[in-house]
Amino acid sequence: MKIAIEAQRIFRPNKHGMDFVALETIRELQKREDGNKYYVIVAPGEDRCLEESSNLSIIELKCPTYPLWEQVALPWIVRHLKVDILHCTSNTAPIYSPVPLVLTLHDIIYLEPRQHRSPSFYQEMGRYYRRMVVPRILKKCKKIITVSLFECNRIREKMNISTNRIVAIYNGYSTHFYPMEVIDTHVIHQYIPKEDYLFFLGNTDPKKNTARVLQAYNLYLQQSATKRPLLIADLKEEYIDNLLQQEGIDCLKPYLYYPGYIANHDLSTLYNAAFAFLYPSLRESFGIPMIEAMACGTPVIIGNISAMPEVAGTGVLAVDPYKPEEIADALLKLETDDVFYQQQKEYGLLRAKHFSWKKTADELVKLYQSLL
């Protein structure tokens, strides 16, 4: 088969969740000798993280805006390549596709009610674009892929999609996430001056629950004898300051470290050096970071809603993410119960073995073949 894969953002330097899912899956497809020819269609960028091979060609498309890139340039090049299938990997796709369309729909959070707007203009514009495009393209998709059974059922019921048109294929995690015998302190000290900290991977999206995590951290500091600092990824100081002032907990500031974006190749070291990883999100369709932390042997605290319990399994430390006191109590239990802490480390290492990008690619190829 000749398969076009849209991976528009994978060459940008600051990649996020969906970018890594597309990139790691493509790398696994490239390793296979299945007779398929893959055409990966991207926008130009500085991080050329993928190379061509006998079974994979990279097509770079320039366009002034994302909607034009996706709705005009992408269908044009797909028609020119004369492929059998177009697979769009990041929630949206052309409203008109000249060939059968497969869509990876990671979630439909942008179609659900929310309490307040995102402070990011870019995220707001992306939300409106998806709300406009996704309901139109779902009717035209040959197959829809999502990343958990929770999200599969959510999409099927919300969008009235028949069971045979949507399938769940779990994400994986990269092999550089593993327990390190020796931790590079130079990497750690680029982000935080000491080891054995608490780690929170947040951003400005309200679903990441940053305000309640900070409330929980305040409760933790009041009761902890150790008072571990908190490393916060992907948030700027101004945003954190506003939250601290809003919640009346400015006293936390000396305990917080907020380096902004953290490169993916440094994350494994930071997970390994952390005492615990906080992921009490309000809504996740999968939650790759919690699996990455587990694979590094770091205990995680997750929200007990959406897809997180499904993915992390029954032995994980799960809390009500709407209750800061439960998050704080979970941290204190890890800190004061050495046996429980070790059990969480061991459980996480075992659970992470259920997931890999190879498994993801294997399932994807079966799906492609089913469309012949």
Secondary structure, 3 states (H helix, E strand, C coil): CEEEEECCCCCCCCCCHHHHHHHHHHHHHHHCCCCCEEEEEECCCCCCCCCCECCEEEEECCCCCHHHHHHHHHHHHHHHHCCCEEEECCCCCCCCCCCCEEEECCCCHHHCCCCCCCCCHHHHHHHHHHHHHHHHHHCCCCEEEECCHHHHHHHHHHHCCCHHHEEECCCCCCCCCCCCCCCCHHHHCCCCCCCCCEEEECCCCHHHCHHHHHHHHHHHHHHCCCCCCEEEECCCHHHHHHHHHHHCCHHHHHHEEEEECCCHHHHHHHHHHCCEEEECCCCCCCCHHHHHHHHCCCCEEEECCCCHHHHHCCCCEEECCCCHHHHHHHHHHHHHCHHHHHHHHHHHHHHHCCCCHHHHHHHHHHHHHHCC
